[in-house]
Every structure is written in C-alpha cells, then in structure tokens.
C-alpha cells in the first residue's frame, strides 16, 4: 500500500467509524423514543444528527468537543418529536459520549501495543502501511463491538428511568460522565505531541500509562453505571412509596364510603321501625277519605326509600359501594355501564383487597372513556368464582395508542401527556396496585388491547387460612 493509498484509507476508515458510531447512538436512543409511530424516522434522525455533524466536523477540522455539543443541542431541539424530555435527551447524550470515549481509551492502549508488533522488523514502506491499515481496521471493529456491549449493559440500567428528571438528579447523574469526557480529551491530546519537530508518545515516555489509562477509563465507566444503578434504586423506592401512598388513600376513601353506607343502612332500619306508624297514618287517611293527601304521603315515602336504593348488588357491602359509585359516575358522563360482578362466597378473600382491584380498574376505565371524542363509550365489569379461583374482568372502549413498559409489561402512565399523538392516558400506578393486590393471592394480571377495546383480567386464588389470618 502506497502512502497516498494509506492516506485515502485513513479518510475512509475515519468516515466509516463515524457512521458506525452514529448507528450505535441510534441503537442506544431507540428504547427511549416513545410510541410506535415514526419510530424508524426517529432512529434515522438520531443517526443523521451524529453522522452529519461529525462528518462535516472532519471536513472542516471542527473539534470533537464542538461536534458533541452540536449533536446534543440538535437532539434536545427535537425532543418533543422524539417523545423525550429535554433533560432526558441531555443525560442520554452525555452517557453515550462518555461510553464512547471510555471504550476508545480502553482499546487505544491495546492498539498501541499491537501496532508496535505488526510493524516490528519491517523495512518495506508498503508493507508497513498495509499492516497498519489492517491493524487499524481490526481495532476499529473491536472498538465498535465494545461500544455496543457497553451501551447495551448501560441501557439495561436505564430501563426503569422516569421520563421526567429534576435538575439535581441530572447534575448527580452527569457529574461522572462529564469528568470522564474531560479525562479522555486530555489523554488524547497528550498521546502524541510534537516539540521542535520531534514526536513524543505518552505511552512511549511513560509505559505505565499503557495499563493505567484503560484502568481509569474502565473505572469511569463503572462509576457511571453504579451512579445510574443507585439512581434507579432510588427511583424504585420513590415509586413504591407513591404506590403505597395511593393504596392507603384508596383504603381511607373506601372506609369513609363504608361509613356512609352504614348510615344508609341505619336509615333503612329506622324506616322499617317506623313503617308501622306510616301504615297507621295511611289507614287513617284512607278511613277519612283523604285520598289526595294519602297519595302525597306515599310519594314522600317513595322519595325517602329511593335515597337508600342501590341498583347493583354484588353480595358484599364494600364492593357494593365501589360498583354503585362508579356506575353513577358513568351515567353522569353518558357512558354505558354493565355489571355482572358477584363477590366470592369465601372467607379466604379480603373485601378491601378486592375493592382496591375493582376500584382501580373501573377508575382507569372511566378516565379512558372520559377522554374519548367519538364512538361508543362503554364499561363492562364481571366477576365470577370457580372452585378456588376468582376472576375479575373489566373491558372498556378507548382512543389512541397504548405503549407498554418493557420492564413492567404495564401501559406507560400518561395521565397528562405533553406529546401530541402520544399513548392513551392510562393510569400506570393504578394497574401497579392491582398487580400488587393480585400477588397477595398468587394471582396475575392479563392486559389485552384489541382495536379500540382495552381489557384487564385479574386471576386470584384463595389464600390459606394461615395467610388470611396473618
């Protein structure tokens, strides 16, 4: 290979590495661009943002620092279209560039050792160029493979990350990768320096750096992963706390409504006790021929009785309250409501556990139907027992697209979506609480989406007597 051919190879190889790094960035960002719509276009946009900026940077001798900043700013500007929050785009951009730079430092030391051996003893210039080109190609492939592996490992730690970041969290997460990027830039500036037309090599002058630099790079990457993992743990604890708080609020609301129902039942008992007096008054009015007053008296009694009427009977006072409340809410919203729910005749189920499941499922259904702008709106509830199993099912109409979280297999919570055309606004915390309650009964939650119908089926098993008492 001639010198001119080697120079041409260097330009092609540099461009090829830029294209491969752009592909790696698109792969890294792929899981976080929400929604199925335009996903391919979003991946291509990330690829082009990196590829075009760095290729133009090489053509016009723009520093890598400036190219990195431009890429991140471009992606942040398109954050809404990518369905990502700007702070999230900034964080993932910084994590990607730090991972890329640490992988480059790790392989650079190996390449220095290998490159010295493949040209050792050669005095033919063409052979030297050819061997160097072959070695560079091999290590470029190795660098990309290592980058993909490091990004894949890091992305697994980011799966549970919330779409919204606080500024303090962003600073905490970016501290290690930013320092890592600064370290990589310093080392690469020192790798080869020219002084008085003499080239000095950092590794040649200080051989210990051959092992020390990749070790520090690996530690930077490990520190970044540990930081992300600790943040994930903190996020998980916050989510658990939020779910527990929501569950306690629901229990308090149910208990309050049960107190109201007990007052209703006291009223019914008083009405029964006073029924003899009512009958005596009616007989007196009939005997005196005051039929018009008698009709008015009976009408007032009917109105009093209507106040204690529950149209849906489930077989349990707690679920009676929940189902009747949701039915009345559906009627006010013009939603067709059908119930075929029968509470299981077994003392192995806790009424409050069942109530939390039914309440969350029906509340989600009401929210989904309430956001519909066209089409038939309906909710269907069923509950039946077979042997030791109890099956609860809720089906409802909805509009939009449902996106499932890969880590939980539950719909992404978008109660107040900021992105036009985003997924359907289903309440993720409510379904998490349903799954939590089902787990108490060794049960599971099955979610299905067919056209414009969203259905959730909860399967419960009777708990043992010991578990029930505990």
ZIWOBEL-V961424 format. One record per backbone hydrogen bond with DSSP energy under -1.0 kcal/mol. NH is the residue of the N-H (numbers start at 0). CO is the residue of the C=O. If there is no record, write none. Layout:
nh co
NH CO
NH CO
//
This chain:
nh co
5 1
6 2
7 3
8 4
9 5
10 6
11 7
12 8
13 9
14 10
15 11
16 12
17 13
18 14
19 15
20 16
21 17
22 18
23 19
24 20
25 21
26 22
27 23
28 24
29 25
31 28
32 29
33 31
38 35
41 37
42 38
43 39
44 40
45 41
46 42
47 43
48 44
49 45
50 46
51 47
52 48
53 49
54 50
55 51
56 52
57 53
58 54
59 55
61 56
66 62
67 63
68 64
69 65
70 66
71 67
72 68
73 69
74 70
75 71
76 72
77 73
78 75
81 77
83 78
88 84
89 85
90 86
91 87
92 88
93 89
94 90
95 91
96 92
97 93
98 94
99 95
100 96
101 97
102 98
103 99
104 100
105 101
106 102
107 103
108 104
110 106
111 107
112 108
113 109
114 110
115 111
116 112
117 113
121 118
127 123
128 124
129 125
130 126
131 127
132 128
133 129
134 130
135 131
136 132
137 133
138 134
139 135
140 136
141 137
142 138
143 139
144 140
145 141
146 142
147 143
148 144
149 145
150 146
151 147
152 148
153 149
154 150
155 151
160 157
169 165
170 166
171 167
172 168
173 169
174 170
177 173
178 174
179 175
180 176
181 177
182 178
183 179
184 180
185 181
186 182
187 183
188 184
189 185
190 186
192 199
194 197
199 192
201 190
204 200
205 201
208 205
209 206
211 207
212 208
214 210
215 211
216 212
217 213
218 214
219 215
220 216
221 217
222 218
223 219
224 220
225 221
226 222
227 223
228 224
229 225
230 226
231 227
232 228
233 229
234 230
235 231
236 232
237 233
238 234
239 235
240 236
241 237
242 238
243 239
244 240
245 241
246 242
247 243
248 244
249 245
250 246
251 247
252 248
253 249
254 250
255 251
256 252
257 253
258 254
259 255
260 256
261 257
262 258
263 259
264 260
265 261
266 262
267 263
268 264
269 265
270 266
271 267
272 268
273 269
277 273
278 274
279 275
280 276
281 277
282 278
283 279
284 280
285 281
286 282
287 283
289 284
290 288
293 289
294 290
295 291
296 292
297 293
298 294
299 295
300 296
301 297
302 298
303 299
304 300
305 301
306 302
307 304
308 305
319 315
320 316
321 317
322 318
323 319
324 320
325 321
326 322
327 323
328 324
329 325
330 326
331 327
332 328
334 329
335 376
337 378
339 380
341 382
342 313
345 343
353 349
354 350
355 351
356 352
357 353
358 354
359 355
360 356
361 357
362 358
363 359
364 360
365 361
366 362
367 363
368 364
369 365
371 368
378 335
379 394
380 337
381 392
382 339
383 390
385 388
388 385
389 459
390 383
391 457
392 381
393 455
394 379
395 453
396 377
397 451
404 409
408 404
411 402
413 425
421 418
423 400
425 423
430 426
431 427
432 428
433 429
434 430
435 431
436 432
437 433
438 434
440 437
441 438
442 437
443 458
445 456
447 454
449 452
452 449
453 395
454 447
455 393
456 445
457 391
458 443
459 389
460 440
461 387
467 463
468 464
469 465
//
